[in-house]
Amino acid sequence: MADIAKWMDDLKQTRDELRLHLHLGAKEAEDEWESLMRDWDSFLSKSQFEKSEEEVGEAARELGLKMKAAYERMKKAV
């Protein structure tokens, strides 16, 4: 009987730890998403017609690489 109680306590502790990790991971993903959206908005506001095609292309490439890496991290976290 004591073994079952210990096993149940271990399961509860693991459950609580996972819940905390999920909560923290969700908050981290939300923060990263908000940062990406600020970058996206900044990119849109800066990519106006007076910018050269090269400047806009380089900014788009950098943003695309950053967003791709962030999306991959988020997919792994979920």
Secondary structure, DSSP 8 states (H G I E B T S, - for coil): -HHHHHHHHHHHHHHHHHHHHHHHHHHHHHHHHHHHHHHHHHHHHH--TTS-HHHHHHHHHHHHHHHHHHHHHHHHH-
